[in-house]
């Protein structure tokens, strides 16, 4: 399987749920089109993901009930 995963794709405000593309919205998609690859997924910029990553544990293992 070959494709791109866009890391830190979007930040969602925990209070109002507004989504902001801090690093731009289409960079990975443009790159995927240029390289003729698929986008395999997006990983949001989220505190829980960062904290789990800092401990070396994927969030799907450390917090399996999480929406992230």
PyMOL Python script that loads the backbone (N, CA, C, O; Angstrom):
from pymol import cmd

cmd.read_pdbstr("""\
ATOM      1  N   UNK A   1       0.860  -1.170   0.000  1.00  0.00           N
ATOM      2  CA  UNK A   1       0.000   0.000   0.000  1.00  0.00           C
ATOM      3  C   UNK A   1       0.904   1.229   0.000  1.00  0.00           C
ATOM      4  O   UNK A   1       1.789   1.365   0.844  1.00  0.00           O
ATOM      5  N   UNK A   2       0.671   2.100  -0.938  1.00  0.00           N
ATOM      6  CA  UNK A   2       1.460   3.320  -1.044  1.00  0.00           C
ATOM      7  C   UNK A   2       0.506   4.501  -1.142  1.00  0.00           C
ATOM      8  O   UNK A   2      -0.400   4.513  -1.975  1.00  0.00           O
ATOM      9  N   UNK A   3       0.714   5.478  -0.298  1.00  0.00           N
ATOM     10  CA  UNK A   3      -0.133   6.663  -0.300  1.00  0.00           C
ATOM     11  C   UNK A   3       0.368   7.648   0.731  1.00  0.00           C
ATOM     12  O   UNK A   3       1.420   7.441   1.336  1.00  0.00           O
ATOM     13  N   UNK A   4      -0.370   8.705   0.932  1.00  0.00           N
ATOM     14  CA  UNK A   4       0.003   9.756   1.877  1.00  0.00           C
ATOM     15  C   UNK A   4      -0.977   9.805   3.044  1.00  0.00           C
ATOM     16  O   UNK A   4      -2.177   9.584   2.884  1.00  0.00           O
ATOM     17  N   UNK A   5      -0.434  10.100   4.216  1.00  0.00           N
ATOM     18  CA  UNK A   5      -1.239  10.382   5.399  1.00  0.00           C
ATOM     19  C   UNK A   5      -0.895  11.805   5.811  1.00  0.00           C
ATOM     20  O   UNK A   5       0.273  12.126   6.031  1.00  0.00           O
ATOM     21  N   UNK A   6      -1.893  12.645   5.914  1.00  0.00           N
ATOM     22  CA  UNK A   6      -1.666  14.036   6.287  1.00  0.00           C
ATOM     23  C   UNK A   6      -1.711  14.164   7.799  1.00  0.00           C
ATOM     24  O   UNK A   6      -2.759  13.992   8.421  1.00  0.00           O
ATOM     25  N   UNK A   7      -0.551  14.471   8.384  1.00  0.00           N
ATOM     26  CA  UNK A   7      -0.437  14.647   9.828  1.00  0.00           C
ATOM     27  C   UNK A   7      -0.756  16.098  10.189  1.00  0.00           C
ATOM     28  O   UNK A   7      -0.458  17.011   9.418  1.00  0.00           O
ATOM     29  N   UNK A   8      -1.353  16.309  11.346  1.00  0.00           N
ATOM     30  CA  UNK A   8      -1.722  17.641  11.835  1.00  0.00           C
ATOM     31  C   UNK A   8      -2.582  18.367  10.804  1.00  0.00           C
ATOM     32  O   UNK A   8      -2.353  19.538  10.501  1.00  0.00           O
ATOM     33  N   UNK A   9      -3.573  17.658  10.272  1.00  0.00           N
ATOM     34  CA  UNK A   9      -4.382  18.177   9.168  1.00  0.00           C
ATOM     35  C   UNK A   9      -5.334  19.294   9.577  1.00  0.00           C
ATOM     36  O   UNK A   9      -5.588  20.213   8.798  1.00  0.00           O
ATOM     37  N   UNK A  10      -5.859  19.219  10.791  1.00  0.00           N
ATOM     38  CA  UNK A  10      -6.851  20.205  11.213  1.00  0.00           C
ATOM     39  C   UNK A  10      -6.857  20.275  12.742  1.00  0.00           C
ATOM     40  O   UNK A  10      -6.569  19.289  13.421  1.00  0.00           O
ATOM     41  N   UNK A  11      -7.186  21.449  13.268  1.00  0.00           N
ATOM     42  CA  UNK A  11      -7.373  21.614  14.707  1.00  0.00           C
ATOM     43  C   UNK A  11      -8.841  21.921  14.944  1.00  0.00           C
ATOM     44  O   UNK A  11      -9.408  22.802  14.298  1.00  0.00           O
ATOM     45  N   UNK A  12      -9.458  21.195  15.873  1.00  0.00           N
ATOM     46  CA  UNK A  12     -10.855  21.447  16.233  1.00  0.00           C
ATOM     47  C   UNK A  12     -10.903  21.999  17.643  1.00  0.00           C
ATOM     48  O   UNK A  12     -10.412  21.371  18.581  1.00  0.00           O
ATOM     49  N   UNK A  13     -11.494  23.175  17.793  1.00  0.00           N
ATOM     50  CA  UNK A  13     -11.630  23.807  19.102  1.00  0.00           C
ATOM     51  C   UNK A  13     -12.446  22.898  20.021  1.00  0.00           C
ATOM     52  O   UNK A  13     -13.555  22.500  19.664  1.00  0.00           O
ATOM     53  N   UNK A  14     -11.914  22.565  21.200  1.00  0.00           N
ATOM     54  CA  UNK A  14     -12.647  21.680  22.105  1.00  0.00           C
ATOM     55  C   UNK A  14     -13.919  22.317  22.668  1.00  0.00           C
ATOM     56  O   UNK A  14     -14.811  21.605  23.130  1.00  0.00           O
ATOM     57  N   UNK A  15     -14.012  23.636  22.635  1.00  0.00           N
ATOM     58  CA  UNK A  15     -15.194  24.325  23.186  1.00  0.00           C
ATOM     59  C   UNK A  15     -16.316  24.456  22.151  1.00  0.00           C
ATOM     60  O   UNK A  15     -17.445  24.028  22.389  1.00  0.00           O
ATOM     61  N   UNK A  16     -15.988  25.055  20.996  1.00  0.00           N
ATOM     62  CA  UNK A  16     -17.043  25.353  20.013  1.00  0.00           C
ATOM     63  C   UNK A  16     -17.048  24.398  18.822  1.00  0.00           C
ATOM     64  O   UNK A  16     -17.957  24.448  17.994  1.00  0.00           O
ATOM     65  N   UNK A  17     -16.035  23.524  18.728  1.00  0.00           N
ATOM     66  CA  UNK A  17     -15.930  22.517  17.656  1.00  0.00           C
ATOM     67  C   UNK A  17     -15.597  23.105  16.287  1.00  0.00           C
ATOM     68  O   UNK A  17     -15.667  22.397  15.282  1.00  0.00           O
ATOM     69  N   UNK A  18     -15.233  24.403  16.230  1.00  0.00           N
ATOM     70  CA  UNK A  18     -14.831  25.013  14.957  1.00  0.00           C
ATOM     71  C   UNK A  18     -13.520  24.391  14.490  1.00  0.00           C
ATOM     72  O   UNK A  18     -12.588  24.232  15.279  1.00  0.00           O
ATOM     73  N   UNK A  19     -13.449  24.042  13.214  1.00  0.00           N
ATOM     74  CA  UNK A  19     -12.245  23.423  12.657  1.00  0.00           C
ATOM     75  C   UNK A  19     -11.416  24.467  11.923  1.00  0.00           C
ATOM     76  O   UNK A  19     -11.945  25.257  11.141  1.00  0.00           O
ATOM     77  N   UNK A  20     -10.098  24.463  12.184  1.00  0.00           N
ATOM     78  CA  UNK A  20      -9.166  25.379  11.548  1.00  0.00           C
ATOM     79  C   UNK A  20      -8.032  24.582  10.931  1.00  0.00           C
ATOM     80  O   UNK A  20      -7.434  23.732  11.590  1.00  0.00           O
ATOM     81  N   UNK A  21      -7.737  24.856   9.668  1.00  0.00           N
ATOM     82  CA  UNK A  21      -6.604  24.227   8.983  1.00  0.00           C
ATOM     83  C   UNK A  21      -5.384  25.125   9.189  1.00  0.00           C
ATOM     84  O   UNK A  21      -5.070  25.963   8.344  1.00  0.00           O
ATOM     85  N   UNK A  22      -4.706  24.943  10.309  1.00  0.00           N
ATOM     86  CA  UNK A  22      -3.599  25.803  10.711  1.00  0.00           C
ATOM     87  C   UNK A  22      -2.492  25.817   9.661  1.00  0.00           C
ATOM     88  O   UNK A  22      -1.892  26.864   9.415  1.00  0.00           O
ATOM     89  N   UNK A  23      -2.217  24.683   9.045  1.00  0.00           N
ATOM     90  CA  UNK A  23      -1.115  24.572   8.087  1.00  0.00           C
ATOM     91  C   UNK A  23      -1.608  24.568   6.646  1.00  0.00           C
ATOM     92  O   UNK A  23      -0.868  24.163   5.749  1.00  0.00           O
ATOM     93  N   UNK A  24      -2.831  25.006   6.406  1.00  0.00           N
ATOM     94  CA  UNK A  24      -3.404  24.996   5.063  1.00  0.00           C
ATOM     95  C   UNK A  24      -4.255  23.753   4.862  1.00  0.00           C
ATOM     96  O   UNK A  24      -4.113  22.766   5.584  1.00  0.00           O
ATOM     97  N   UNK A  25      -5.140  23.811   3.873  1.00  0.00           N
ATOM     98  CA  UNK A  25      -6.118  22.738   3.718  1.00  0.00           C
ATOM     99  C   UNK A  25      -5.813  21.759   2.596  1.00  0.00           C
ATOM    100  O   UNK A  25      -6.293  20.626   2.640  1.00  0.00           O
ATOM    101  N   UNK A  26      -5.040  22.145   1.599  1.00  0.00           N
ATOM    102  CA  UNK A  26      -4.949  21.308   0.405  1.00  0.00           C
ATOM    103  C   UNK A  26      -3.546  20.852   0.034  1.00  0.00           C
ATOM    104  O   UNK A  26      -3.371  20.251  -1.026  1.00  0.00           O
ATOM    105  N   UNK A  27      -2.559  21.107   0.850  1.00  0.00           N
ATOM    106  CA  UNK A  27      -1.180  20.754   0.505  1.00  0.00           C
ATOM    107  C   UNK A  27      -0.972  19.274   0.245  1.00  0.00           C
ATOM    108  O   UNK A  27      -0.351  18.906  -0.752  1.00  0.00           O
ATOM    109  N   UNK A  28      -1.474  18.427   1.115  1.00  0.00           N
ATOM    110  CA  UNK A  28      -1.292  16.981   0.947  1.00  0.00           C
ATOM    111  C   UNK A  28      -2.057  16.480  -0.270  1.00  0.00           C
ATOM    112  O   UNK A  28      -1.582  15.594  -0.981  1.00  0.00           O
ATOM    113  N   UNK A  29      -3.224  17.035  -0.513  1.00  0.00           N
ATOM    114  CA  UNK A  29      -3.997  16.600  -1.677  1.00  0.00           C
ATOM    115  C   UNK A  29      -3.315  17.002  -2.984  1.00  0.00           C
ATOM    116  O   UNK A  29      -3.312  16.236  -3.948  1.00  0.00           O
ATOM    117  N   UNK A  30      -2.738  18.202  -3.013  1.00  0.00           N
ATOM    118  CA  UNK A  30      -1.993  18.620  -4.210  1.00  0.00           C
ATOM    119  C   UNK A  30      -0.783  17.724  -4.429  1.00  0.00           C
ATOM    120  O   UNK A  30      -0.504  17.315  -5.556  1.00  0.00           O
ATOM    121  N   UNK A  31      -0.063  17.418  -3.348  1.00  0.00           N
ATOM    122  CA  UNK A  31       1.098  16.540  -3.456  1.00  0.00           C
ATOM    123  C   UNK A  31       0.688  15.148  -3.919  1.00  0.00           C
ATOM    124  O   UNK A  31       1.353  14.557  -4.770  1.00  0.00           O
ATOM    125  N   UNK A  32      -0.390  14.628  -3.373  1.00  0.00           N
ATOM    126  CA  UNK A  32      -0.872  13.303  -3.774  1.00  0.00           C
ATOM    127  C   UNK A  32      -1.224  13.280  -5.260  1.00  0.00           C
ATOM    128  O   UNK A  32      -0.916  12.315  -5.959  1.00  0.00           O
ATOM    129  N   UNK A  33      -1.858  14.327  -5.732  1.00  0.00           N
ATOM    130  CA  UNK A  33      -2.205  14.408  -7.154  1.00  0.00           C
ATOM    131  C   UNK A  33      -0.943  14.458  -8.013  1.00  0.00           C
ATOM    132  O   UNK A  33      -0.861  13.782  -9.039  1.00  0.00           O
ATOM    133  N   UNK A  34       0.042  15.258  -7.595  1.00  0.00           N
ATOM    134  CA  UNK A  34       1.296  15.374  -8.336  1.00  0.00           C
ATOM    135  C   UNK A  34       2.019  14.039  -8.407  1.00  0.00           C
ATOM    136  O   UNK A  34       2.573  13.685  -9.448  1.00  0.00           O
ATOM    137  N   UNK A  35       2.015  13.297  -7.304  1.00  0.00           N
ATOM    138  CA  UNK A  35       2.726  12.017  -7.233  1.00  0.00           C
ATOM    139  C   UNK A  35       1.856  10.832  -7.649  1.00  0.00           C
ATOM    140  O   UNK A  35       2.307   9.687  -7.633  1.00  0.00           O
ATOM    141  N   UNK A  36       0.616  11.111  -8.019  1.00  0.00           N
ATOM    142  CA  UNK A  36      -0.347  10.073  -8.399  1.00  0.00           C
ATOM    143  C   UNK A  36      -0.518   9.041  -7.284  1.00  0.00           C
ATOM    144  O   UNK A  36      -0.442   7.833  -7.510  1.00  0.00           O
ATOM    145  N   UNK A  37      -0.751   9.554  -6.075  1.00  0.00           N
ATOM    146  CA  UNK A  37      -0.968   8.710  -4.902  1.00  0.00           C
ATOM    147  C   UNK A  37      -2.333   9.008  -4.300  1.00  0.00           C
ATOM    148  O   UNK A  37      -2.926  10.054  -4.563  1.00  0.00           O
ATOM    149  N   UNK A  38      -2.816   8.087  -3.499  1.00  0.00           N
ATOM    150  CA  UNK A  38      -4.062   8.290  -2.762  1.00  0.00           C
ATOM    151  C   UNK A  38      -3.765   8.894  -1.396  1.00  0.00           C
ATOM    152  O   UNK A  38      -2.689   8.685  -0.836  1.00  0.00           O
ATOM    153  N   UNK A  39      -4.728   9.647  -0.864  1.00  0.00           N
ATOM    154  CA  UNK A  39      -4.681  10.087   0.532  1.00  0.00           C
ATOM    155  C   UNK A  39      -5.257   8.941   1.352  1.00  0.00           C
ATOM    156  O   UNK A  39      -6.418   8.570   1.179  1.00  0.00           O
ATOM    157  N   UNK A  40      -4.452   8.383   2.238  1.00  0.00           N
ATOM    158  CA  UNK A  40      -4.895   7.246   3.047  1.00  0.00           C
ATOM    159  C   UNK A  40      -5.640   7.683   4.296  1.00  0.00           C
ATOM    160  O   UNK A  40      -6.434   6.923   4.850  1.00  0.00           O
ATOM    161  N   UNK A  41      -5.384   8.915   4.742  1.00  0.00           N
ATOM    162  CA  UNK A  41      -6.070   9.400   5.929  1.00  0.00           C
ATOM    163  C   UNK A  41      -5.516  10.720   6.400  1.00  0.00           C
ATOM    164  O   UNK A  41      -4.520  11.220   5.876  1.00  0.00           O
ATOM    165  N   UNK A  42      -6.172  11.276   7.392  1.00  0.00           N
ATOM    166  CA  UNK A  42      -5.781  12.535   8.017  1.00  0.00           C
ATOM    167  C   UNK A  42      -5.683  12.319   9.518  1.00  0.00           C
ATOM    168  O   UNK A  42      -6.534  11.661  10.117  1.00  0.00           O
ATOM    169  N   UNK A  43      -4.644  12.874  10.117  1.00  0.00           N
ATOM    170  CA  UNK A  43      -4.485  12.819  11.570  1.00  0.00           C
ATOM    171  C   UNK A  43      -4.628  14.247  12.084  1.00  0.00           C
ATOM    172  O   UNK A  43      -3.813  15.102  11.736  1.00  0.00           O
ATOM    173  N   UNK A  44      -5.640  14.531  12.903  1.00  0.00           N
ATOM    174  CA  UNK A  44      -5.836  15.898  13.376  1.00  0.00           C
ATOM    175  C   UNK A  44      -4.785  16.303  14.412  1.00  0.00           C
ATOM    176  O   UNK A  44      -4.133  15.461  15.029  1.00  0.00           O
ATOM    177  N   UNK A  45      -4.646  17.591  14.576  1.00  0.00           N
ATOM    178  CA  UNK A  45      -3.801  18.151  15.625  1.00  0.00           C
ATOM    179  C   UNK A  45      -4.641  18.125  16.897  1.00  0.00           C
ATOM    180  O   UNK A  45      -5.572  18.917  17.047  1.00  0.00           O
ATOM    181  N   UNK A  46      -4.312  17.210  17.816  1.00  0.00           N
ATOM    182  CA  UNK A  46      -5.158  17.020  18.993  1.00  0.00           C
ATOM    183  C   UNK A  46      -4.284  16.682  20.199  1.00  0.00           C
ATOM    184  O   UNK A  46      -3.332  15.910  20.083  1.00  0.00           O
ATOM    185  N   UNK A  47      -4.606  17.252  21.339  1.00  0.00           N
ATOM    186  CA  UNK A  47      -3.825  17.057  22.554  1.00  0.00           C
ATOM    187  C   UNK A  47      -3.706  15.583  22.934  1.00  0.00           C
ATOM    188  O   UNK A  47      -2.617  15.130  23.285  1.00  0.00           O
ATOM    189  N   UNK A  48      -4.802  14.825  22.872  1.00  0.00           N
ATOM    190  CA  UNK A  48      -4.752  13.407  23.257  1.00  0.00           C
ATOM    191  C   UNK A  48      -3.815  12.605  22.365  1.00  0.00           C
ATOM    192  O   UNK A  48      -3.095  11.729  22.844  1.00  0.00           O
ATOM    193  N   UNK A  49      -3.823  12.900  21.072  1.00  0.00           N
ATOM    194  CA  UNK A  49      -2.932  12.192  20.148  1.00  0.00           C
ATOM    195  C   UNK A  49      -1.484  12.538  20.471  1.00  0.00           C
ATOM    196  O   UNK A  49      -0.625  11.656  20.498  1.00  0.00           O
ATOM    197  N   UNK A  50      -1.207  13.821  20.719  1.00  0.00           N
ATOM    198  CA  UNK A  50       0.154  14.245  21.048  1.00  0.00           C
ATOM    199  C   UNK A  50       0.641  13.598  22.338  1.00  0.00           C
ATOM    200  O   UNK A  50       1.769  13.108  22.399  1.00  0.00           O
ATOM    201  N   UNK A  51      -0.196  13.591  23.362  1.00  0.00           N
ATOM    202  CA  UNK A  51       0.211  12.996  24.639  1.00  0.00           C
ATOM    203  C   UNK A  51       0.468  11.499  24.493  1.00  0.00           C
ATOM    204  O   UNK A  51       1.442  10.986  25.044  1.00  0.00           O
ATOM    205  N   UNK A  52      -0.380  10.801  23.767  1.00  0.00           N
ATOM    206  CA  UNK A  52      -0.177   9.368  23.556  1.00  0.00           C
ATOM    207  C   UNK A  52       1.097   9.120  22.755  1.00  0.00           C
ATOM    208  O   UNK A  52       1.855   8.201  23.064  1.00  0.00           O
ATOM    209  N   UNK A  53       1.334   9.928  21.736  1.00  0.00           N
ATOM    210  CA  UNK A  53       2.540   9.781  20.919  1.00  0.00           C
ATOM    211  C   UNK A  53       3.799  10.020  21.746  1.00  0.00           C
ATOM    212  O   UNK A  53       4.805   9.336  21.559  1.00  0.00           O
ATOM    213  N   UNK A  54       3.746  10.988  22.657  1.00  0.00           N
ATOM    214  CA  UNK A  54       4.908  11.276  23.506  1.00  0.00           C
ATOM    215  C   UNK A  54       5.289  10.090  24.383  1.00  0.00           C
ATOM    216  O   UNK A  54       6.454   9.943  24.752  1.00  0.00           O
ATOM    217  N   UNK A  55       4.322   9.247  24.718  1.00  0.00           N
ATOM    218  CA  UNK A  55       4.616   8.071  25.541  1.00  0.00           C
ATOM    219  C   UNK A  55       4.961   6.853  24.691  1.00  0.00           C
ATOM    220  O   UNK A  55       5.291   5.793  25.222  1.00  0.00           O
ATOM    221  N   UNK A  56       4.884   7.011  23.363  1.00  0.00           N
ATOM    222  CA  UNK A  56       5.198   5.903  22.470  1.00  0.00           C
ATOM    223  C   UNK A  56       4.041   4.953  22.233  1.00  0.00           C
ATOM    224  O   UNK A  56       4.219   3.886  21.647  1.00  0.00           O
ATOM    225  N   UNK A  57       2.854   5.335  22.687  1.00  0.00           N
ATOM    226  CA  UNK A  57       1.666   4.485  22.547  1.00  0.00           C
ATOM    227  C   UNK A  57       0.715   5.096  21.522  1.00  0.00           C
ATOM    228  O   UNK A  57       0.306   6.246  21.686  1.00  0.00           O
ATOM    229  N   UNK A  58       0.353   4.370  20.478  1.00  0.00           N
ATOM    230  CA  UNK A  58      -0.683   4.881  19.575  1.00  0.00           C
ATOM    231  C   UNK A  58      -1.983   5.093  20.352  1.00  0.00           C
ATOM    232  O   UNK A  58      -2.316   4.310  21.242  1.00  0.00           O
ATOM    233  N   UNK A  59      -2.698   6.134  20.018  1.00  0.00           N
ATOM    234  CA  UNK A  59      -3.920   6.459  20.762  1.00  0.00           C
ATOM    235  C   UNK A  59      -4.951   5.337  20.683  1.00  0.00           C
ATOM    236  O   UNK A  59      -5.769   5.188  21.591  1.00  0.00           O
ATOM    237  N   UNK A  60      -4.924   4.551  19.617  1.00  0.00           N
ATOM    238  CA  UNK A  60      -5.892   3.448  19.502  1.00  0.00           C
ATOM    239  C   UNK A  60      -5.653   2.377  20.556  1.00  0.00           C
ATOM    240  O   UNK A  60      -6.552   1.585  20.840  1.00  0.00           O
ATOM    241  N   UNK A  61      -4.446   2.335  21.148  1.00  0.00           N
ATOM    242  CA  UNK A  61      -4.156   1.400  22.239  1.00  0.00           C
ATOM    243  C   UNK A  61      -4.324   2.056  23.601  1.00  0.00           C
ATOM    244  O   UNK A  61      -4.893   1.456  24.513  1.00  0.00           O
ATOM    245  N   UNK A  62      -3.828   3.294  23.746  1.00  0.00           N
ATOM    246  CA  UNK A  62      -3.877   3.943  25.056  1.00  0.00           C
ATOM    247  C   UNK A  62      -5.269   4.459  25.407  1.00  0.00           C
ATOM    248  O   UNK A  62      -5.628   4.517  26.583  1.00  0.00           O
ATOM    249  N   UNK A  63      -6.058   4.834  24.397  1.00  0.00           N
ATOM    250  CA  UNK A  63      -7.414   5.346  24.620  1.00  0.00           C
ATOM    251  C   UNK A  63      -8.344   4.792  23.533  1.00  0.00           C
ATOM    252  O   UNK A  63      -8.815   5.552  22.687  1.00  0.00           O
ATOM    253  N   UNK A  64      -8.613   3.489  23.544  1.00  0.00           N
ATOM    254  CA  UNK A  64      -9.396   2.886  22.457  1.00  0.00           C
ATOM    255  C   UNK A  64     -10.815   3.444  22.316  1.00  0.00           C
ATOM    256  O   UNK A  64     -11.420   3.322  21.250  1.00  0.00           O
ATOM    257  N   UNK A  65     -11.350   4.050  23.369  1.00  0.00           N
ATOM    258  CA  UNK A  65     -12.699   4.614  23.297  1.00  0.00           C
ATOM    259  C   UNK A  65     -12.708   6.023  22.713  1.00  0.00           C
ATOM    260  O   UNK A  65     -13.776   6.584  22.469  1.00  0.00           O
ATOM    261  N   UNK A  66     -11.535   6.598  22.487  1.00  0.00           N
ATOM    262  CA  UNK A  66     -11.416   7.966  21.993  1.00  0.00           C
ATOM    263  C   UNK A  66     -11.911   8.095  20.553  1.00  0.00           C
ATOM    264  O   UNK A  66     -11.799   7.157  19.764  1.00  0.00           O
ATOM    265  N   UNK A  67     -12.454   9.256  20.220  1.00  0.00           N
ATOM    266  CA  UNK A  67     -12.863   9.543  18.841  1.00  0.00           C
ATOM    267  C   UNK A  67     -11.668   9.877  17.955  1.00  0.00           C
ATOM    268  O   UNK A  67     -11.778   9.841  16.730  1.00  0.00           O
ATOM    269  N   UNK A  68     -10.537  10.199  18.560  1.00  0.00           N
ATOM    270  CA  UNK A  68      -9.373  10.602  17.783  1.00  0.00           C
ATOM    271  C   UNK A  68      -8.708   9.438  17.105  1.00  0.00           C
ATOM    272  O   UNK A  68      -7.709   9.616  16.410  1.00  0.00           O
TER     273      UNK A  68
END
""", "prot")
cmd.dss("prot")
cmd.show_as("cartoon", "prot")
cmd.util.cbc("prot")
cmd.orient("prot")
